Amino acid sequence: MPLKQATLSGTKRKGSPQLELPVKRRKSEEAGFKDSTLEERYNIVDRQFYPPEMTNERCAQYNTNRIERPMQTLSKAQQATEHARDSIDVKHAVVHWFKCDLRTYDNKSLHLASKLAKSHGVPLVSLHIISPQDYKAHMTSPVRVDFVLRTLEVLKEGLAKLNIPLYVETLHKRKDIPDRIFDLCDKWGVSHLFCNIEYEVDELRREALMTKKGLERGIAFTAVHDTCVVAPGELSSGTGGQYSVYTPWYRAWIAYIHRNPRQLWIFDPPSPNPTASRQDFKDVFDSSIPGAPENKRLTDEEKKRFRSMWPPGEYGAQERLDKFLKEKVEKYKDTRNFPAVNTTAMLSVHFASGTLSARTAVSRARDANTTDALDGGHIGIKGWISEIAWRDFYKHVLVNWPYICMNKPFKPEYTNIKWEYDEHLFQKWCKGQTGFPFIDAAMRQLNHMGYMHNRARMGVASFLAKDLLIDWRRGERYFMEHLIDGDFASNNGGWGFSASTGVDPQPYFRIFNPLLQSEKFDPDGEYIRKWVPELANVRGKAIHDPYERGAEREAKKNGYPKACVEHKASRARALARYKEGLGRDNA
């Protein structure tokens, strides 16, 4: 039988600190880490790749700078090797390593690599590594893997028109990635390798290692900031630290860009290679994009469905952005919270895979506005820019509080909240069978599209964490394993907000009423009827609560379940559990 209660122990993250502790050691008495047996049982902590959850005391050591943050490790490695890397002569080619930046337009690392290659009269070569272990460790969904692979096909074709080869290889052991890339550089006669920085812990540590190790191989490895409009570390509060509240951070973000308009300058696509590159790298040009790893394959039916919804590549991203700014942004502020109304940009998949840069999006939005001020002019445009900024905010948080990548919530003091592990209720939530129509519609949208409207994400997350009191990390993982736009920092930030364990969250005593959410954000029931066909013929307010508003016969006939919990009682239970965990007698 599933356990009924357990202690909140944070979040198994993309980037837990596998370099700090051998994976096979798991005793709770090990310094800085605790027993994670329960978390392993429910696939919250993956001990194949990561150590147990760290203690609250170890989190405090990060917060007081007694443990070096991974971004600091990379920065130190870059500073210590700068002169040596600058002293390396360019050889026969320059390489750009594509990761979550699958575009040629406005790609800083690609631009710098192309510029260096052109200035020395040598070709630019590009590569991408498919890592099944990375996909598993980072909970990457099969639908996102499929989108990436289809995008690589588009990218390879576009680069080939510029005589630039793209080599893609599947590497089964993630620890072999650095040496394999250096081996390819040796094979191609490359002494300069570029990439854009990823801010999760694994990636930062890997890039710090490659910065130093590259010198041993005679290779200058350069990782640059590009994912965020404003790089992490550029903004600081009045006390000199990182902001943990969005509103003052956003004001600082706006002010920084206004003072530094170059932040929105767009990087040109790479220059074409000489035609001789076609022959020099014939084997790379002739190579194909590998298929999905066995652990991330879609069925034929899923491939057909998802591919009809999500065209790959940067060209589709640009078209979608332009269409949004021309046709939808005027209504964005008033309609963005209504899932049934198709007025959002639907660009999250492109931000997550890097087929569109946040910089391009903000720059285009500014150009479409009536003012250059990012917080002025058209209410829809400035509202949308503020939504894009959330992605930067969550990455800044990730860099400064890296333990959210290490099995911990942003607020370690919330560790003592006791969660439920009721598998039956969890599966009802996953399948959209909770008996709460708005919640079920949202989960069915996710399962069918690999996507969910943001307002609905907030609703289902609050419902899982507070109405069901199920460990929110299970829901966070389910999202990552099913979303086409799964991005660690944003997903973690959203779940932390809804469960009240994260950065700048809703107060723990604010618990969404799923019925009121349904009535407020789907007043006519259009969203519910689309995704819950059992209720398609239910009219009026009964759509939100069929068993209590006179539509029981229709709901029962079509097999729609009754509500799995009673909200009022669930709310009282959640408040009591949070107060108990936080050691509070009252709110």
C-alpha positions in Angstrom: 0.0 0.0 0.0 1.2 3.5 -0.7 2.4 5.5 2.3 0.0 8.1 3.5 2.4 10.7 4.9 6.0 11.7 4.5 8.2 14.7 5.0 8.7 17.2 2.2 12.2 16.9 1.0 12.5 19.3 -1.9 12.8 18.5 -5.6 14.8 16.1 -7.7 16.2 18.5 -10.2 17.9 18.8 -13.5 21.4 19.2 -12.2 21.6 17.6 -8.8 25.2 17.6 -7.5 26.5 14.3 -8.7 30.0 15.6 -8.4 29.7 16.2 -4.7 29.0 12.7 -3.6 29.4 9.2 -5.1 26.0 8.1 -6.3 26.2 4.7 -4.6 26.5 6.2 -1.1 23.1 6.7 0.5 23.3 6.7 4.3 21.4 9.6 5.9 24.3 10.2 8.3 26.6 11.4 5.4 27.5 15.0 6.0 25.2 17.4 4.2 22.7 14.8 2.9 19.7 13.0 4.3 18.0 9.7 3.6 15.8 9.9 0.5 14.3 6.4 0.5 10.8 7.7 0.2 11.6 10.1 -2.6 13.3 7.3 -4.5 10.2 5.1 -4.1 8.1 7.7 -5.9 10.7 8.6 -8.5 11.3 12.0 -7.1 15.0 11.4 -6.6 16.8 9.4 -9.3 19.7 7.7 -7.7 21.0 6.5 -11.0 22.4 9.9 -11.5 22.1 11.9 -8.3 22.8 11.8 -4.6 20.2 12.0 -1.9 18.5 15.3 -0.9 20.8 17.7 0.9 20.0 19.0 4.4 18.7 22.4 5.2 22.0 23.2 6.8 23.8 22.6 3.4 21.3 25.0 1.7 22.2 27.6 4.3 25.9 27.1 3.3 25.0 28.1 -0.2 23.1 31.0 1.0 25.9 32.3 3.1 28.6 31.7 0.4 30.3 28.9 2.3 29.7 26.6 -0.7 30.6 27.9 -4.1 27.7 28.2 -6.6 28.2 26.4 -9.9 28.0 29.7 -11.8 30.9 30.9 -9.7 32.8 27.8 -10.5 32.4 28.4 -14.2 33.3 32.1 -13.9 36.4 31.3 -12.0 37.5 28.7 -14.5 36.9 31.2 -17.3 38.9 33.9 -15.6 41.8 31.6 -14.6 42.1 30.3 -18.2 41.4 33.5 -20.2 44.9 34.3 -21.1 45.8 30.7 -22.0 42.7 30.4 -24.2 43.3 33.7 -25.9 46.8 32.5 -26.7 45.6 29.5 -28.8 45.9 29.9 -32.5 42.9 29.2 -34.8 43.6 26.0 -36.7 41.5 24.4 -39.5 38.0 25.1 -38.4 35.8 26.6 -35.6 33.0 24.7 -33.9 29.7 25.8 -32.4 28.0 23.3 -30.1 24.2 23.5 -30.3 22.3 22.7 -27.1 19.1 24.5 -26.2 19.7 27.1 -28.9 18.5 25.5 -32.0 18.5 28.5 -34.3 20.8 30.5 -36.6 19.2 33.9 -36.0 20.2 35.8 -33.0 22.4 33.2 -31.5 25.4 34.8 -29.7 27.7 31.8 -29.5 27.0 30.8 -33.2 27.6 34.4 -34.2 31.0 34.6 -32.3 32.1 31.2 -33.7 31.2 32.3 -37.3 32.9 35.7 -36.8 36.2 34.0 -35.6 36.1 31.4 -38.4 35.5 34.1 -41.1 38.3 36.3 -39.8 40.8 33.5 -40.1 39.4 32.1 -43.4 38.4 28.8 -42.0 35.1 27.0 -42.0 32.5 26.9 -39.3 31.3 23.4 -38.1 28.4 22.7 -35.8 27.4 19.8 -33.7 24.7 18.5 -31.3 24.9 15.6 -28.9 21.8 13.5 -28.2 22.2 12.0 -24.7 19.6 9.4 -23.6 21.0 9.6 -20.0 20.6 13.4 -20.0 17.0 13.0 -21.2 16.2 10.6 -18.4 18.0 12.5 -15.7 16.4 15.8 -16.8 12.9 14.2 -17.2 12.7 15.4 -20.9 9.4 14.4 -22.4 9.2 12.2 -25.5 7.2 14.9 -27.3 10.0 17.5 -26.6 12.7 15.0 -27.8 10.6 14.5 -31.0 10.4 18.3 -31.5 14.1 18.7 -31.0 14.9 16.0 -33.5 12.6 17.5 -36.1 14.1 20.9 -35.4 17.6 19.5 -36.0 16.4 18.3 -39.4 15.3 21.8 -40.3 18.4 23.3 -38.8 20.7 20.9 -40.7 19.0 21.8 -44.0 19.2 25.6 -43.3 22.9 25.4 -42.4 23.6 23.3 -45.4 22.4 26.2 -47.6 25.3 28.2 -46.0 27.7 25.3 -46.6 27.9 24.8 -42.8 27.8 21.2 -41.7 25.8 20.0 -38.7 26.9 16.7 -37.0 24.5 15.0 -34.6 25.5 11.9 -32.6 23.8 9.8 -29.9 26.1 9.3 -27.0 24.8 6.8 -24.4 26.9 7.8 -21.4 26.5 11.4 -20.4 29.9 11.5 -18.7 31.6 10.9 -22.0 30.2 14.0 -23.7 33.2 16.4 -23.0 35.8 13.9 -24.3 33.8 13.0 -27.3 33.4 16.6 -28.3 37.1 17.2 -27.9 37.8 14.1 -29.9 35.6 15.4 -32.7 37.5 18.8 -32.5 40.8 16.9 -32.9 39.4 15.0 -35.9 38.3 18.2 -37.6 41.4 20.1 -36.8 39.6 22.5 -34.4 41.2 24.5 -31.6 38.2 26.8 -30.8 34.9 25.6 -29.5 31.9 27.8 -28.6 28.6 27.2 -26.9 25.9 29.1 -25.0 25.7 28.7 -21.2 22.9 26.6 -19.7 22.2 27.4 -16.1 21.3 24.1 -14.5 23.8 22.7 -12.2 25.0 19.7 -14.3 25.6 21.9 -17.3 27.4 24.7 -15.4 29.8 22.1 -13.8 30.3 20.4 -17.1 31.2 23.7 -18.8 33.6 24.6 -16.0 35.3 21.3 -16.4 35.5 21.7 -20.2 36.9 25.2 -19.9 39.9 23.7 -18.0 40.1 20.3 -19.7 40.0 21.9 -23.2 43.4 23.5 -22.5 44.9 20.1 -21.9 43.8 19.2 -25.4 44.9 22.5 -26.9 41.3 23.7 -27.3 39.9 27.0 -26.3 36.4 26.4 -25.0 34.2 29.5 -24.7 30.8 29.4 -23.1 28.8 32.7 -23.3 25.6 34.1 -21.8 22.7 34.1 -24.4 19.6 32.5 -23.0 18.5 35.4 -20.9 17.9 39.0 -22.1 19.9 40.1 -19.0 22.5 37.7 -17.8 22.3 36.3 -14.3 24.4 38.3 -11.9 23.9 41.6 -13.6 21.0 42.7 -11.3 21.3 43.1 -7.6 19.0 44.4 -4.8 19.7 47.3 -2.5 21.6 44.9 -0.2 23.7 43.7 -3.0 22.1 40.3 -3.4 19.8 38.5 -5.9 16.2 39.6 -5.9 13.8 36.9 -4.7 10.6 38.9 -5.4 9.6 39.4 -9.0 8.2 43.0 -9.0 11.4 44.8 -7.8 13.5 42.4 -9.9 11.4 43.3 -13.0 11.8 47.1 -12.3 15.6 46.5 -12.2 15.4 44.4 -15.3 13.6 47.1 -17.2 15.9 49.8 -16.0 19.0 47.8 -16.9 17.8 47.3 -20.5 16.9 51.0 -20.8 20.4 51.9 -19.6 22.0 49.3 -21.9 20.0 49.2 -25.1 22.7 46.9 -26.6 21.0 44.1 -24.6 18.4 44.0 -27.4 20.8 44.1 -30.3 20.2 41.1 -32.5 23.1 38.8 -33.5 23.4 38.2 -37.3 23.1 34.6 -38.6 26.5 32.9 -39.5 28.3 33.8 -42.6 28.4 31.1 -45.4 31.3 28.8 -45.5 33.5 28.5 -48.6 32.1 26.0 -51.1 35.1 23.8 -50.5 33.6 22.9 -47.1 31.2 20.7 -48.9 34.0 18.4 -49.9 36.1 18.8 -46.8 33.2 17.8 -44.5 31.4 15.5 -47.0 30.8 12.8 -44.4 29.2 15.3 -42.0 27.0 16.7 -44.7 26.0 13.2 -45.7 25.2 12.1 -42.2 21.6 11.9 -40.9 19.9 13.0 -37.8 19.5 9.9 -35.4 16.2 8.7 -34.3 14.8 9.1 -30.8 16.5 7.0 -28.1 14.5 4.0 -27.1 13.5 5.5 -23.7 11.9 8.6 -25.4 10.1 7.3 -28.5 6.6 8.2 -29.5 4.1 5.8 -31.0 3.1 6.4 -34.6 -0.2 7.8 -33.5 1.5 10.3 -31.2 4.0 11.3 -33.9 1.2 12.1 -36.3 -0.8 14.0 -33.6 2.0 16.1 -32.2 3.6 16.9 -35.5 0.3 18.3 -36.8 0.2 20.7 -33.8 3.9 21.7 -33.4 5.8 22.6 -36.6 9.5 22.6 -35.8 12.3 25.1 -36.4 13.1 28.7 -36.1 11.2 29.8 -39.2 7.9 28.6 -37.7 8.8 30.4 -34.5 9.4 33.7 -36.3 6.1 33.4 -38.2 4.2 32.6 -35.0 5.8 35.6 -33.2 5.0 38.0 -36.1 1.4 36.7 -36.2 0.9 37.2 -32.5 2.2 40.7 -32.6 0.0 41.6 -35.6 -3.2 39.8 -34.7 -3.4 38.9 -31.0 -1.3 41.1 -28.8 -4.0 43.8 -28.6 -6.3 41.5 -26.7 -3.6 39.8 -24.7 -3.9 41.7 -21.4 -7.7 41.1 -21.3 -7.9 37.5 -22.5 -4.6 35.8 -21.5 -6.2 34.1 -18.5 -8.9 32.4 -20.4 -7.8 28.9 -21.7 -10.7 28.7 -24.2 -9.7 31.9 -25.9 -6.8 31.5 -28.4 -5.0 34.7 -27.7 -1.7 33.6 -26.2 1.5 33.5 -28.3 2.0 29.7 -27.9 5.8 30.4 -28.2 6.9 28.6 -25.0 8.0 25.5 -27.0 10.3 27.7 -29.0 11.8 29.5 -26.0 12.4 26.1 -24.3 14.2 24.6 -27.3 15.9 27.8 -28.3 14.3 28.1 -31.8 13.5 31.6 -30.7 15.5 33.8 -28.4 13.9 35.9 -25.6 15.9 38.8 -26.9 14.3 38.6 -30.3 10.9 38.4 -28.8 11.3 41.4 -26.6 13.0 43.4 -29.4 10.2 42.7 -31.8 7.6 43.5 -29.2 9.3 46.8 -28.5 9.4 47.6 -32.2 5.7 46.9 -32.5 4.9 49.3 -29.6 4.3 53.0 -29.6 7.3 53.7 -27.4 10.8 52.3 -26.9 10.1 52.0 -23.2 9.5 48.4 -22.4 7.1 49.2 -19.5 5.1 51.8 -21.5 2.8 52.1 -24.5 0.4 49.4 -25.5 -1.0 47.6 -22.5 -1.0 44.2 -24.3 2.6 44.5 -25.4 4.1 45.7 -22.1 2.1 42.9 -20.4 3.5 40.3 -22.7 7.1 41.6 -22.2 6.6 41.2 -18.5 5.6 37.6 -19.0 8.7 36.9 -21.0 10.7 38.4 -18.2 9.5 35.7 -15.8 11.7 33.3 -17.8 14.8 35.4 -17.0 13.7 35.8 -13.4 13.5 32.1 -12.8 16.9 31.5 -14.4 18.4 34.2 -12.2 16.9 32.4 -9.2 18.3 29.1 -10.4 21.8 30.5 -10.6 21.8 32.2 -7.2 19.9 29.4 -5.3 21.3 26.3 -7.1 19.9 23.9 -4.5 16.6 24.1 -6.2 18.4 21.9 -8.7 19.5 19.6 -5.8 16.3 18.1 -4.4 15.3 21.1 -2.3 12.6 23.7 -2.4 13.5 27.3 -2.6 12.3 27.7 0.9 14.1 24.9 2.8 12.1 25.7 6.0 9.1 24.1 4.2 10.9 20.7 4.4 8.8 19.6 7.3 5.4 19.7 5.5 3.9 16.2 5.4 2.6 15.2 2.0 0.3 12.4 0.9 1.4 9.7 -1.4 -2.0 8.3 -2.5 -1.4 6.6 -5.8 -5.1 6.2 -6.6 -5.7 10.0 -6.3 -2.5 10.8 -8.1 -3.5 8.7 -11.1 -6.9 10.4 -11.1 -5.1 13.8 -11.3 -2.8 12.5 -14.1 -5.6 11.2 -16.2 -8.0 14.0 -15.7 -10.5 12.0 -13.7 -10.8 14.0 -10.5 -14.4 15.0 -10.9 -13.5 18.7 -11.1 -14.2 19.6 -14.7 -11.8 22.5 -15.1 -8.9 20.5 -13.5 -9.7 17.5 -15.7 -9.9 19.6 -18.9 -6.5 21.0 -18.2 -4.9 17.6 -17.6 -6.4 16.1 -20.7 -5.2 19.0 -22.7 -1.7 18.3 -21.4 -1.9 14.6 -22.2 -3.3 15.2 -25.7 -1.2 18.2 -26.8 1.9 18.1 -24.6 0.9 21.6 -23.6 -1.3 23.3 -21.1 -2.5 26.9 -20.8 -0.7 28.8 -18.0 -3.8 29.7 -16.0 -4.7 26.0 -16.1 -1.2 25.0 -14.9 -1.6 27.1 -11.8 -5.0 25.6 -11.1 -4.0 21.9 -11.5 -0.8 22.5 -9.5 -2.6 24.1 -6.6 -5.2 21.3 -6.7 -2.6 18.6 -6.5 -0.5 20.2 -3.8 -3.3 21.6 -1.6 -6.6 19.9 -2.3 -5.0 16.4 -2.7 -1.9 17.3 -0.5 0.1 15.1 -2.8 3.8 15.8 -2.9 4.1 18.6 -5.5 7.3 17.2 -6.8 5.4 14.4 -8.4 3.3 16.8 -10.3 6.4 18.8 -11.3 7.9 15.7 -12.7 4.8 14.7 -14.5 4.8 18.1 -16.2 8.4 17.7 -17.3 7.8 14.2 -18.6 4.8 15.3 -20.7 5.3 19.0 -21.7 6.7 19.9 -25.1 7.8 23.2 -23.6 9.3 21.7 -20.4 11.9 24.2 -19.0 13.4 23.4 -15.6 13.6 26.9 -14.2 10.1 28.0 -15.3 8.5 24.7 -14.4 10.1 24.7 -10.9 9.1 28.3 -10.4 5.5 27.7 -11.3 5.2 24.6 -9.1 6.9 26.4 -6.2 4.5 29.3 -6.6 1.4 27.1 -6.5 2.7 24.9 -3.7 3.9 27.9 -1.8 7.4 26.4 -1.4 9.1 28.4 -4.1 10.4 31.9 -4.9 7.9 34.7 -4.7 5.0 32.3 -4.1 1.4 32.7 -3.2 1.0 32.5 0.6 0.4 29.0 1.8 -3.0 30.0 3.1 -4.1 31.1 -0.3 -5.7 27.9 -1.7 -7.5 28.1 -5.1 -11.1 26.9 -5.1 -11.3 24.8 -8.2 -15.0 25.5 -8.7 -14.4 29.3 -8.5 -11.4 29.0 -10.8 -13.6 27.2 -13.3 -16.4 29.8 -13.2 -13.9 32.7 -13.4 -11.6 31.5 -16.2 -14.0 29.3 -18.2 -17.3 31.1 -17.5 -19.2 29.5 -20.5 -17.6 26.1 -20.1 -16.1 26.1 -23.6 -12.7 24.8 -22.4 -14.3 22.1 -20.4 -16.6 20.9 -23.2 -13.6 20.8 -25.6 -11.5 18.5 -23.4 -14.1 16.7 -21.3 -16.5 15.3 -24.0 -18.6 13.4 -21.3 -19.9 16.9 -20.4 -20.3 18.3 -23.9 -24.1 18.4 -23.6 -24.2 19.9 -20.2 -25.5 23.5 -20.3 -25.2 26.6 -18.1 -23.5 26.7 -14.7 -23.9 22.9 -14.3 -20.8 22.4 -16.5 -18.6 23.5 -13.6 -20.1 21.0 -11.0 -22.4 18.6 -12.8 -23.3 16.4 -9.8 -24.3 19.3 -7.6 -26.0 21.4 -10.2 -28.6 19.1 -11.8 -26.5 17.3 -14.4 -25.8 14.2 -12.5 -27.7 12.0 -14.9 -25.8 13.2 -18.0 -22.4 13.0 -16.2 -23.1 9.5 -14.8 -24.4 8.2 -18.2 -21.2 9.3 -19.9 -19.0 7.9 -17.2 -17.8 11.2 -15.7 -16.7 10.6 -12.1 -17.9 12.4 -9.0 -15.5 14.8 -7.2 -12.7 12.8 -5.6 -12.4 15.2 -2.6 -14.5 17.8 -0.9 -12.8 21.2 -1.3 -13.8 22.7 2.0 -12.4 19.8 4.0 -9.3 19.5 1.8 -8.6 23.2 2.4 -8.9 22.8 6.1 -6.6 19.8 6.0 -4.0 21.7 3.9 -4.0 24.7 6.2 -3.5 22.4 9.2 -0.7 20.5 7.5 1.2 23.6 6.4 0.9 25.2 9.9 2.1 22.0 11.5 5.1 21.8 9.1 6.0 25.4 9.6 5.5 25.3 13.4 2.9 28.0 13.3 -0.2 28.1 15.6 -2.0 30.5 13.2 -1.6 32.0 9.7 
